[in-house]
């Protein structure tokens, strides 16, 4: 049995239904504002600043402890990711309404792949981010 499903549905089925329900909403003028508002909330400083700050605090000691144990490619990727996280925090601190810049930086962060599981543990109330 797959975990994380709703009403006996797998996560994939739930996401498929969610995606299907979103399809076509872009043509509904009433939904445009709803979607913008939802994205604004998800990208807001209130929502992301604390978990990113927590990751930023956890990364340096983790890197120091694990640098010699991980491949150079991963080490470089993690260091780049930490740099991007710090840039996002700076944007939130200096220009919290600059959503476009936050989106670009979040995409850069995502391009670095998943952070180490030890960094993600307990960040943002224990929300798990999957590779999928």
DSSP file (Angstrom, degrees, kcal/mol; ACC not computed):
  #  RESIDUE AA STRUCTURE BP1 BP2  ACC     N-H-->O    O-->H-N    N-H-->O    O-->H-N    TCO  KAPPA ALPHA  PHI   PSI    X-CA   Y-CA   Z-CA
    1    1 A X              0   0    0      0, 0.0     2,-0.3     0, 0.0     9,-0.0   0.000 360.0 360.0 360.0 139.4    0.0    0.0    0.0
    2    2 A X        -     0   0    0      6,-0.1     3,-0.5     1,-0.0     2,-0.2  -0.636 360.0-137.6 -86.3 141.2    1.2    3.5   -0.8
    3    3 A X  S    S+     0   0    0     -2,-0.3     8,-0.4     1,-0.2     3,-0.1  -0.493  77.1  39.5 -92.2 165.6    1.4    6.0    1.9
    4    4 A X  S    S+     0   0    0      1,-0.2    -1,-0.2    -2,-0.2     6,-0.0   0.485  81.6 135.0  81.0   3.0    0.4    9.6    1.8
    5    5 A X        -     0   0    0     -3,-0.5     2,-0.4     1,-0.0    -1,-0.2  -0.265  52.0-124.6 -80.3 170.6   -2.7    9.0   -0.2
    6    6 A X  S >  S-     0   0    0      3,-0.5     3,-2.2     4,-0.3    -1,-0.0  -0.968  82.5 -11.6-118.1 130.8   -6.1   10.5    0.4
    7    7 A X  T 3  S-     0   0    0     -2,-0.4    -1,-0.2     1,-0.3     3,-0.1   0.864 132.1 -48.8  50.5  42.8   -9.2    8.3    0.8
    8    8 A X  T 3  S+     0   0    0      1,-0.3     2,-0.3    -3,-0.1    -1,-0.3   0.497 109.8 126.2  80.5   2.8   -7.4    5.2   -0.4
    9    9 A X    <   -     0   0    0     -3,-2.2    -3,-0.5     1,-0.1    -1,-0.3  -0.699  61.8-116.8 -93.0 146.8   -5.9    6.9   -3.5
   10   10 A X     >  -     0   0    0     -2,-0.3     4,-2.5    -5,-0.2    -4,-0.3  -0.323  29.8-106.8 -72.6 164.5   -2.2    6.9   -4.2
   11   11 A X  H  > S+     0   0    0     -8,-0.4     4,-2.8     1,-0.2     5,-0.2   0.891 122.6  54.4 -58.5 -38.9   -0.3   10.2   -4.2
   12   12 A X  H  > S+     0   0    0      1,-0.2     4,-2.4     2,-0.2    -1,-0.2   0.911 108.7  47.3 -62.9 -42.0    0.0    9.9   -8.0
   13   13 A X  H  > S+     0   0    0      2,-0.2     4,-2.6     1,-0.2    -1,-0.2   0.905 112.4  49.6 -65.8 -40.8   -3.8    9.5   -8.3
   14   14 A X  H  X S+     0   0    0     -4,-2.5     4,-2.6     2,-0.2    -2,-0.2   0.935 113.1  46.4 -62.7 -45.9   -4.4   12.5   -6.0
   15   15 A X  H  X S+     0   0    0     -4,-2.8     4,-3.1     2,-0.2    -2,-0.2   0.885 111.1  53.0 -64.5 -37.6   -1.9   14.6   -8.0
   16   16 A X  H  X S+     0   0    0     -4,-2.4     4,-2.7    -5,-0.2    -2,-0.2   0.934 111.8  45.0 -62.3 -45.8   -3.5   13.5  -11.3
   17   17 A X  H  X S+     0   0    0     -4,-2.6     4,-2.4     2,-0.2    -2,-0.2   0.911 114.2  49.5 -64.1 -41.3   -7.0   14.5  -10.0
   18   18 A X  H  X S+     0   0    0     -4,-2.6     4,-1.7     2,-0.2    -2,-0.2   0.932 112.4  47.3 -62.3 -46.4   -5.6   17.8   -8.7
   19   19 A X  H  X S+     0   0    0     -4,-3.1     4,-1.9     1,-0.2    -2,-0.2   0.912 112.2  50.0 -62.0 -43.5   -3.8   18.5  -12.0
   20   20 A X  H  < S+     0   0    0     -4,-2.7    -1,-0.2     1,-0.2    -2,-0.2   0.886 109.2  51.5 -62.8 -38.1   -7.0   17.6  -14.0
   21   21 A X  H  < S+     0   0    0     -4,-2.4    -1,-0.2     1,-0.2    -2,-0.2   0.816 111.2  48.3 -70.0 -27.6   -9.1   19.9  -11.8
   22   22 A X  H >X S+     0   0    0     -4,-1.7     3,-2.2    -5,-0.2     4,-0.5   0.798  89.5  99.7 -78.7 -28.7   -6.6   22.7  -12.5
   23   23 A X  T 3< S+     0   0    0     -4,-1.9    -3,-0.0     1,-0.3    -4,-0.0  -0.342  91.5  17.2 -59.8 132.6   -6.6   22.1  -16.2
   24   24 A X  T >4 S+     0   0    0     -2,-0.0     3,-1.3     1,-0.0     4,-0.4   0.179  95.3 103.5  90.9 -19.4   -8.9   24.6  -17.9
   25   25 A X  G X4 S+     0   0    0     -3,-2.2     3,-1.4     1,-0.3     6,-0.3   0.814  70.1  67.6 -65.3 -27.6   -8.9   27.0  -14.9
   26   26 A X  G 3< S+     0   0    0     -4,-0.5    -1,-0.3     1,-0.3    -3,-0.1   0.731  97.7  53.2 -65.5 -18.3   -6.5   29.2  -16.7
   27   27 A X  G <  S+     0   0    0     -3,-1.3     2,-0.7     4,-0.0    -1,-0.3   0.590  90.9  87.5 -88.6 -12.0   -9.3   30.0  -19.2
   28   28 A X    X>  -     0   0    0     -3,-1.4     3,-1.4    -4,-0.4     4,-1.0  -0.797  68.5-154.4 -91.1 112.7  -11.6   31.0  -16.3
   29   29 A X  H 3> S+     0   0    0     -2,-0.7     4,-0.7     1,-0.3     3,-0.2   0.798  93.4  58.4 -59.2 -28.0  -11.1   34.7  -15.6
   30   30 A X  H 3> S+     0   0    0      1,-0.2     4,-0.8     2,-0.2    -1,-0.3   0.804 103.0  53.5 -70.4 -26.9  -12.3   34.2  -12.0
   31   31 A X  H <> S+     0   0    0     -3,-1.4     4,-3.0    -6,-0.3     5,-0.3   0.734  90.2  75.0 -81.6 -22.1   -9.5   31.6  -11.3
   32   32 A X  H  X S+     0   0    0     -4,-1.0     4,-2.5    -3,-0.2     5,-0.2   0.932  99.4  44.0 -56.7 -47.8   -6.7   33.8  -12.4
   33   33 A X  H  X S+     0   0    0     -4,-0.7     4,-2.4     2,-0.2    -1,-0.2   0.874 112.7  52.8 -64.5 -37.9   -6.8   35.9   -9.3
   34   34 A X  H  X S+     0   0    0     -4,-0.8     4,-2.6     2,-0.2    -2,-0.2   0.934 111.3  45.8 -63.3 -46.3   -7.2   32.8   -7.1
   35   35 A X  H  X S+     0   0    0     -4,-3.0     4,-2.8     2,-0.2     5,-0.2   0.914 113.0  49.8 -64.8 -42.6   -4.1   31.2   -8.7
   36   36 A X  H  X S+     0   0    0     -4,-2.5     4,-2.5    -5,-0.3    -1,-0.2   0.913 112.4  48.3 -61.0 -42.2   -2.1   34.4   -8.3
   37   37 A X  H  X S+     0   0    0     -4,-2.4     4,-2.1     2,-0.2    -2,-0.2   0.914 112.0  48.7 -64.3 -43.6   -3.1   34.7   -4.7
   38   38 A X  H  X S+     0   0    0     -4,-2.6     4,-2.4     2,-0.2    -2,-0.2   0.929 113.6  46.2 -63.6 -45.5   -2.2   31.0   -4.0
   39   39 A X  H  X S+     0   0    0     -4,-2.8     4,-2.0     1,-0.2    -1,-0.2   0.902 110.3  54.7 -64.1 -39.8    1.2   31.3   -5.7
   40   40 A X  H  < S+     0   0    0     -4,-2.5     4,-0.4    -5,-0.2    -1,-0.2   0.899 109.6  46.9 -59.3 -40.9    1.8   34.6   -3.8
   41   41 A X  H >< S+     0   0    0     -4,-2.1     3,-0.9     1,-0.2     6,-0.3   0.916 111.8  49.9 -67.6 -43.0    1.1   32.9   -0.5
   42   42 A X  H 3< S+     0   0    0     -4,-2.4    -1,-0.2     1,-0.2    -2,-0.2   0.801 117.1  41.4 -66.2 -28.3    3.4   29.9   -1.4
   43   43 A X  T 3< S+     0   0    0     -4,-2.0    -1,-0.2    -5,-0.2    -2,-0.2   0.412  91.9 120.6 -97.3   0.7    6.2   32.2   -2.4
   44   44 A X  S <> S-     0   0    0     -3,-0.9     4,-2.2    -4,-0.4     3,-0.5  -0.220  73.7-120.9 -70.4 155.6    5.7   34.7    0.5
   45   45 A X  H  > S+     0   0    0     51,-0.3     4,-2.2     1,-0.2     5,-0.4   0.881 113.7  60.0 -58.8 -39.4    8.3   35.5    3.1
   46   46 A X  H  4 S+     0   0    0      1,-0.2     4,-0.3     2,-0.2    -1,-0.2   0.861 111.7  39.1 -57.4 -36.6    5.9   34.3    5.8
   47   47 A X  H  4 S+     0   0    0     -3,-0.5     4,-0.3    -6,-0.3    -2,-0.2   0.867 129.9  22.2 -84.2 -39.1    5.8   30.8    4.2
   48   48 A X  H  X S+     0   0    0     -4,-2.2     4,-2.2     2,-0.1     5,-0.3   0.716 100.0  78.9-107.3 -24.0    9.5   30.3    3.1
   49   49 A X  H  X S+     0   0    0     -4,-2.2     4,-2.7    -5,-0.3     5,-0.2   0.918  95.6  47.0 -58.3 -49.1   11.8   32.5    5.1
   50   50 A X  H  > S+     0   0    0     -5,-0.4     4,-2.4    -4,-0.3    -1,-0.2   0.942 114.0  44.9 -62.9 -50.2   11.9   30.4    8.3
   51   51 A X  H  > S+     0   0    0     -4,-0.3     4,-2.3     1,-0.2    -1,-0.2   0.898 115.6  48.6 -61.9 -37.1   12.5   27.0    6.6
   52   52 A X  H  X S+     0   0    0     -4,-2.2     4,-2.6     2,-0.2    -1,-0.2   0.906 110.8  50.1 -67.6 -40.2   15.2   28.5    4.3
   53   53 A X  H  X S+     0   0    0     -4,-2.7     4,-1.8    -5,-0.3    -2,-0.2   0.903 110.2  51.2 -62.4 -40.6   16.9   30.2    7.3
   54   54 A X  H  X S+     0   0    0     -4,-2.4     4,-2.0     2,-0.2    -2,-0.2   0.920 111.0  47.5 -61.9 -44.9   16.8   26.9    9.1
   55   55 A X  H  X S+     0   0    0     -4,-2.3     4,-2.4     1,-0.2    -2,-0.2   0.912 109.2  54.5 -61.8 -41.9   18.4   25.1    6.1
   56   56 A X  H  X S+     0   0    0     -4,-2.6     4,-0.7     1,-0.2    -1,-0.2   0.843 110.1  46.7 -61.5 -35.1   21.0   27.9    5.9
   57   57 A X  H  X S+     0   0    0     -4,-1.8     4,-0.6     1,-0.2    -1,-0.2   0.856 115.0  46.1 -74.1 -35.7   22.0   27.4    9.5
   58   58 A X  H  X S+     0   0    0     -4,-2.0     4,-1.8     1,-0.2    -2,-0.2   0.805 100.0  69.0 -78.0 -30.2   22.2   23.6    9.2
   59   59 A X  H  X S+     0   0    0     -4,-2.4     4,-3.2     1,-0.2     5,-0.3   0.923  92.5  52.6 -60.9 -52.2   24.2   23.5    5.9
   60   60 A X  H  X S+     0   0    0     -4,-0.7     4,-2.5     1,-0.2    -1,-0.2   0.918 113.6  42.2 -57.1 -47.6   27.6   24.8    7.1
   61   61 A X  H  X S+     0   0    0     -4,-0.6     4,-2.1     2,-0.2    -1,-0.2   0.896 115.9  50.8 -65.1 -35.0   28.1   22.3   10.0
   62   62 A X  H  X S+     0   0    0     -4,-1.8     4,-2.3     2,-0.2    -2,-0.2   0.935 111.7  47.1 -65.0 -44.9   26.7   19.5    7.8
   63   63 A X  H  X S+     0   0    0     -4,-3.2     4,-2.2     1,-0.2    -2,-0.2   0.919 111.4  51.2 -61.6 -44.2   29.2   20.3    5.0
   64   64 A X  H  < S+     0   0    0     -4,-2.5     4,-0.3    -5,-0.3    -1,-0.2   0.899 115.5  42.3 -60.2 -40.2   32.1   20.6    7.4
   65   65 A X  H  < S+     0   0    0     -4,-2.1    -1,-0.2    -5,-0.2    -2,-0.2   0.831 126.5  30.6 -75.3 -33.0   31.3   17.2    8.9
   66   66 A X  H >X S+     0   0    0     -4,-2.3     3,-1.6    -5,-0.2     4,-1.0   0.473  85.1 102.5-109.6  -3.8   30.5   15.4    5.6
   67   67 A X  G >< S+     0   0    0     -4,-2.2     3,-0.5     1,-0.3    -1,-0.1   0.859  88.3  43.9 -50.5 -42.8   32.7   17.2    3.0
   68   68 A X  G 34 S+     0   0    0     -4,-0.3    -1,-0.3     1,-0.2    -2,-0.1   0.631 111.7  55.3 -80.0 -12.1   35.3   14.3    3.0
   69   69 A X  G <4 S+     0   0    0     -3,-1.6     2,-0.3     2,-0.1    -1,-0.2   0.575  99.3  66.2 -97.0 -11.1   32.6   11.6    2.9
   70   70 A X  S << S-     0   0    0     -4,-1.0     5,-0.0    -3,-0.5     0, 0.0  -0.794  91.9 -92.9-114.8 154.4   30.7   12.8   -0.2
   71   71 A X     >  -     0   0    0     -2,-0.3     4,-2.4     1,-0.1     3,-0.4  -0.278  35.4-117.3 -60.8 149.3   31.7   13.0   -3.9
   72   72 A X  H  > S+     0   0    0      1,-0.2     4,-2.8     2,-0.2     5,-0.2   0.853 115.2  58.9 -55.7 -37.0   33.2   16.4   -5.0
   73   73 A X  H  > S+     0   0    0      1,-0.2     4,-2.0     2,-0.2    -1,-0.2   0.917 108.7  43.4 -60.4 -44.7   30.2   16.7   -7.4
   74   74 A X  H  > S+     0   0    0     -3,-0.4     4,-3.0     2,-0.2     5,-0.2   0.915 112.3  53.4 -66.6 -42.8   27.7   16.5   -4.6
   75   75 A X  H  X S+     0   0    0     -4,-2.4     4,-2.4     1,-0.2    -2,-0.2   0.930 111.1  45.8 -58.4 -46.2   29.8   18.8   -2.4
   76   76 A X  H  X S+     0   0    0     -4,-2.8     4,-2.3     1,-0.2    -1,-0.2   0.899 113.3  50.1 -64.6 -40.0   29.9   21.5   -5.1
   77   77 A X  H  X S+     0   0    0     -4,-2.0     4,-2.5    -5,-0.2    -2,-0.2   0.916 111.8  47.4 -63.7 -44.4   26.2   21.1   -5.7
   78   78 A X  H  X S+     0   0    0     -4,-3.0     4,-2.5     2,-0.2    -2,-0.2   0.892 111.5  50.6 -65.7 -39.9   25.4   21.5   -2.0
   79   79 A X  H  X S+     0   0    0     -4,-2.4     4,-2.0    -5,-0.2    -1,-0.2   0.903 111.5  48.2 -65.0 -39.8   27.7   24.5   -1.7
   80   80 A X  H  X S+     0   0    0     -4,-2.3     4,-2.2     2,-0.2    -2,-0.2   0.922 110.7  51.9 -63.8 -43.2   26.0   26.1   -4.7
   81   81 A X  H  X S+     0   0    0     -4,-2.5     4,-2.7     1,-0.2    -2,-0.2   0.908 107.8  51.2 -60.8 -42.9   22.6   25.3   -3.2
   82   82 A X  H  X S+     0   0    0     -4,-2.5     4,-2.4     1,-0.2    -1,-0.2   0.905 108.7  52.4 -60.6 -41.1   23.5   27.0    0.1
   83   83 A X  H  X S+     0   0    0     -4,-2.0     4,-1.7     2,-0.2    -2,-0.2   0.908 110.7  46.8 -60.6 -42.1   24.6   30.1   -1.8
   84   84 A X  H  X S+     0   0    0     -4,-2.2     4,-2.4     2,-0.2    -2,-0.2   0.908 110.0  53.2 -67.0 -42.1   21.2   30.2   -3.6
   85   85 A X  H  X S+     0   0    0     -4,-2.7     4,-2.3     1,-0.2    -2,-0.2   0.925 109.4  49.2 -57.7 -44.9   19.4   29.7   -0.3
   86   86 A X  H  X S+     0   0    0     -4,-2.4     4,-2.1     1,-0.2    -1,-0.2   0.854 109.0  52.8 -65.1 -34.2   21.3   32.6    1.2
   87   87 A X  H  X S+     0   0    0     -4,-1.7     4,-2.4     2,-0.2    -1,-0.2   0.913 108.7  49.8 -65.2 -42.0   20.4   34.8   -1.9
   88   88 A X  H  X S+     0   0    0     -4,-2.4     4,-2.6     2,-0.2    -2,-0.2   0.928 110.2  50.1 -62.5 -44.5   16.7   34.0   -1.4
   89   89 A X  H  X S+     0   0    0     -4,-2.3     4,-2.3     1,-0.2    -1,-0.2   0.912 109.9  51.4 -59.2 -42.7   16.9   34.9    2.3
   90   90 A X  H  X S+     0   0    0     -4,-2.1     4,-2.7     2,-0.2     5,-0.4   0.913 108.8  50.5 -61.7 -43.1   18.6   38.2    1.3
   91   91 A X  H  X S+     0   0    0     -4,-2.4     4,-3.1     1,-0.2     7,-0.2   0.939 111.3  48.6 -60.3 -46.2   15.8   39.0   -1.2
   92   92 A X  H  < S+     0   0    0     -4,-2.6     4,-0.4     1,-0.2    -1,-0.2   0.880 115.2  45.2 -61.3 -37.4   13.2   38.3    1.5
   93   93 A X  H  < S+     0   0    0     -4,-2.3    -1,-0.2    -5,-0.2    -2,-0.2   0.863 126.3  28.1 -74.1 -36.0   15.1   40.6    3.9
   94   94 A X  H  < S+     0   0    0     -4,-2.7    -3,-0.2     1,-0.2    -2,-0.2   0.864 140.1  10.7 -97.0 -40.9   15.7   43.4    1.5
   95   95 A X    ><  +     0   0    0     -4,-3.1     3,-2.4    -5,-0.4    -1,-0.2  -0.573  65.2 174.6-139.9  72.6   12.9   43.3   -1.0
   96   96 A X  T 3  S+     0   0    0     -4,-0.4   -51,-0.3     1,-0.3    -4,-0.1   0.667  78.3  56.5 -59.4 -18.9   10.2   40.8    0.3
   97   97 A X  T 3  S+     0   0    0      1,-0.1     2,-2.1    -6,-0.1    -1,-0.3   0.393  72.9 106.9 -94.0   5.0    7.8   41.6   -2.5
   98   98 A X    <>  +     0   0    0     -3,-2.4     4,-1.8    -7,-0.2     3,-0.3  -0.451  37.6 159.7 -82.9  68.3   10.2   40.7   -5.3
   99   99 A X  H  >  +     0   0    0     -2,-2.1     4,-2.7     1,-0.2    -1,-0.2   0.839  66.5  60.1 -61.6 -36.5    8.4   37.5   -6.2
  100  100 A X  H  > S+     0   0    0     -3,-0.3     4,-2.1     1,-0.2    -1,-0.2   0.927 107.1  45.7 -59.9 -44.2    9.9   37.2   -9.7
  101  101 A X  H  > S+     0   0    0     -3,-0.3     4,-2.5     1,-0.2    -1,-0.2   0.900 111.5  52.6 -65.4 -40.7   13.5   37.1   -8.2
  102  102 A X  H  X S+     0   0    0     -4,-1.8     4,-2.9     1,-0.2    -2,-0.2   0.914 108.4  50.9 -60.8 -43.1   12.4   34.5   -5.6
  103  103 A X  H  X S+     0   0    0     -4,-2.7     4,-2.1     2,-0.2    -2,-0.2   0.929 110.7  48.3 -61.1 -46.3   10.9   32.3   -8.4
  104  104 A X  H  X S+     0   0    0     -4,-2.1     4,-1.9     1,-0.2    -1,-0.2   0.923 114.4  46.1 -60.3 -45.0   14.2   32.5  -10.4
  105  105 A X  H  X S+     0   0    0     -4,-2.5     4,-2.8     1,-0.2    -2,-0.2   0.885 109.7  53.4 -68.1 -38.7   16.3   31.6   -7.3
  106  106 A X  H  X S+     0   0    0     -4,-2.9     4,-2.5     1,-0.2    -1,-0.2   0.882 108.6  50.9 -62.9 -36.4   13.9   28.8   -6.3
  107  107 A X  H  X S+     0   0    0     -4,-2.1     4,-2.1     2,-0.2    -1,-0.2   0.900 110.5  48.8 -66.3 -39.9   14.3   27.3   -9.7
  108  108 A X  H  X S+     0   0    0     -4,-1.9     4,-0.8     2,-0.2    -2,-0.2   0.917 111.8  49.5 -62.6 -43.0   18.1   27.6   -9.4
  109  109 A X  H >< S+     0   0    0     -4,-2.8     3,-0.9     1,-0.2    -2,-0.2   0.919 111.2  48.7 -61.9 -43.9   17.9   25.9   -6.0
  110  110 A X  H >< S+     0   0    0     -4,-2.5     3,-2.0     1,-0.3    -1,-0.2   0.851 102.8  61.9 -65.4 -34.8   15.8   23.1   -7.4
  111  111 A X  H 3< S+     0   0    0     -4,-2.1    -1,-0.3     1,-0.3    -2,-0.2   0.723  94.6  64.1 -64.2 -20.2   18.2   22.7  -10.3
  112  112 A X  T << S-     0   0    0     -3,-0.9    -1,-0.3    -4,-0.8    -2,-0.2   0.533 108.8-129.9 -79.3  -5.5   20.8   21.8   -7.6
  113  113 A X    <   -     0   0    0     -3,-2.0    -1,-0.3    -4,-0.2     2,-0.2  -0.331  48.9 -20.1  86.8-172.4   18.7   18.7   -6.7
  114  114 A X        -     0   0    0     -3,-0.1     3,-0.1    -2,-0.1    17,-0.0  -0.449  65.6-122.0 -71.3 139.0   17.6   17.6   -3.3
  115  115 A X        -     0   0    0     -2,-0.2    -1,-0.1     1,-0.2     5,-0.1  -0.343  50.9 -73.8 -67.1 163.2   19.4   18.9   -0.2
  116  116 A X    >>  -     0   0    0      1,-0.1     4,-1.7     2,-0.1     3,-1.2  -0.322  43.0-120.7 -57.4 142.5   20.9   16.2    2.0
  117  117 A X  H 3> S+     0   0    0      1,-0.3     4,-1.8     2,-0.2    -1,-0.1   0.835 112.8  60.4 -55.6 -33.5   18.1   14.4    4.0
  118  118 A X  H 34 S+     0   0    0      1,-0.2    -1,-0.3     2,-0.2    -2,-0.1   0.833 105.2  48.4 -64.6 -31.0   19.8   15.5    7.3
  119  119 A X  H <4 S+     0   0    0     -3,-1.2    -1,-0.2     1,-0.2    -2,-0.2   0.888 113.1  46.7 -73.7 -40.1   19.3   19.1    6.3
  120  120 A X  H >< S+     0   0    0     -4,-1.7     3,-2.1     2,-0.1    -2,-0.2   0.721  85.2 111.1 -76.7 -21.2   15.7   18.6    5.4
  121  121 A X  T 3< S-     0   0    0     -4,-1.8     3,-0.1     1,-0.3     4,-0.1  -0.334  96.1  -3.5 -58.3 127.7   14.9   16.7    8.5
  122  122 A X  T >  S+     0   0    0      1,-0.2     3,-0.8     2,-0.1     2,-0.4   0.506  97.0 137.4  67.8   6.3   12.6   18.7   10.7
  123  123 A X  T <> S+     0   0    0     -3,-2.1     4,-0.8     1,-0.2     3,-0.5  -0.681  74.9   3.9 -81.9 135.6   12.7   21.7    8.4
  124  124 A X  T 34 S-     0   0    0     -2,-0.4     3,-0.5     1,-0.2    -1,-0.2   0.861 138.9 -50.1  62.1  38.1    9.3   23.4    7.9
  125  125 A X  T <4 S-     0   0    0     -3,-0.8    -1,-0.2     1,-0.2    -2,-0.2   0.759 103.7 -59.7  75.1  23.6    7.5   21.2   10.3
  126  126 A X  T  4 S+     0   0    0     -3,-0.5     2,-0.3     1,-0.2    -1,-0.2   0.705  80.4 167.2  80.0  19.7    8.8   17.9    8.9
  127  127 A X     <  -     0   0    0     -4,-0.8     2,-0.4    -3,-0.5    -1,-0.2  -0.545  29.2-138.6 -69.3 126.3    7.4   18.4    5.4
  128  128 A X        -     0   0    0     -2,-0.3     2,-0.6    -6,-0.1    -1,-0.1  -0.728   9.1-153.6 -89.0 132.5    9.0   15.8    3.1
  129  129 A X        -     0   0    0     -2,-0.4     2,-0.2     2,-0.0    -9,-0.0  -0.932  14.7-150.3-105.1 123.4   10.0   16.8   -0.3
  130  130 A X        -     0   0    0     -2,-0.6     0, 0.0     1,-0.1     0, 0.0  -0.496  20.7-126.2 -89.3 160.2   10.1   14.0   -2.8
  131  131 A X              0   0    0      1,-0.2    -1,-0.1    -2,-0.2   -18,-0.0   0.694 360.0 360.0 -72.1 -20.2   12.3   13.6   -5.9
  132  132 A X              0   0    0      0, 0.0    -1,-0.2     0, 0.0    -3,-0.0   0.466 360.0 360.0 -76.7 360.0    9.2   13.1   -8.0
